Amino acid sequence: MDYQRAPNCQNPDGTWIRGSGDGTCPHGEGTPNAPVLCAGPGQSVVWPMWRRERTTPATPWGPWTRLDFGGCSTDLLPTLTEADFRRLPLPAPTLTLQPDRGWVLINIATIVTTDPDPVTLRTDLLGHGITVEATPTTWTYDFGDGHTLTTRSPGHPYPHHDVFHEYEHPGTTTITLTATWTGRYLIDGTTTWHTINGTATTTTTSTPLTIEELTSRLVATHCNTQPKPADC
């Protein structure tokens, strides 16, 4: 898509067409329709917004379509919606396990942690450059055995761990982590951050884990002798 602010030009026959970005009408034809007058701090006159589209970079551009009638700058700032937020390339959450060895023990804590740091993204909306700051605020773990956990803590490693799960039965599983993001955005040329009304989610899944049950028993000798005794 291509966006441009340009005047709304009225031809002698009464039809309206898109003018040029410099505020004139094409080939001197028609009369630019000036936007409303603006007054007040931070206000400036803005021409109407026009958009054209093409299906591929190699195909011709389609006709220009007027999106608004122009007006005062502070009245025409776009709103980044929840749908816009969800279309941004938010990263999948990191998932760190402790212990991280491909297998875990039943009745022993499997500790999970993630990264709570916000990310900064750039996007364009109706011709405006926008900076978006997205922050993960809650995390939901699906431990693959019918148990889930939703928390606002990113977790901490042993021995200060606060997000963990104890498996009850042997088997094979995966852990799926879903991060819920909130965000705010800043439009280029302004100084006010705006809160995004809505959330987005991203997900990651661990490699398969084996859940094992280990038991202790008496043996006749040391299990570290060579060759290893049969009862070890």
Secondary structure as GFF3:
##gff-version 3
##sequence-region A 1 232
A	DSSP	beta_strand	2	5	.	.	.	ID=ss1
A	DSSP	beta_strand	8	10	.	.	.	ID=ss2
A	DSSP	beta_strand	16	18	.	.	.	ID=ss3
A	DSSP	three_ten_helix	26	28	.	.	.	ID=ss4
A	DSSP	beta_strand	31	33	.	.	.	ID=ss5
A	DSSP	beta_strand	45	46	.	.	.	ID=ss6
A	DSSP	beta_strand	49	52	.	.	.	ID=ss7
A	DSSP	beta_strand	65	66	.	.	.	ID=ss8
A	DSSP	beta_strand	71	72	.	.	.	ID=ss9
A	DSSP	three_ten_helix	73	75	.	.	.	ID=ss10
A	DSSP	alpha_helix	82	87	.	.	.	ID=ss11
A	DSSP	beta_strand	96	98	.	.	.	ID=ss12
A	DSSP	beta_strand	103	105	.	.	.	ID=ss13
A	DSSP	beta_strand	109	113	.	.	.	ID=ss14
A	DSSP	beta_strand	119	125	.	.	.	ID=ss15
A	DSSP	beta_strand	128	142	.	.	.	ID=ss16
A	DSSP	beta_strand	148	151	.	.	.	ID=ss17
A	DSSP	beta_strand	164	166	.	.	.	ID=ss18
A	DSSP	beta_strand	171	173	.	.	.	ID=ss19
A	DSSP	beta_strand	176	187	.	.	.	ID=ss20
A	DSSP	beta_strand	194	195	.	.	.	ID=ss21
A	DSSP	beta_strand	200	205	.	.	.	ID=ss22
A	DSSP	beta_strand	209	212	.	.	.	ID=ss23
###
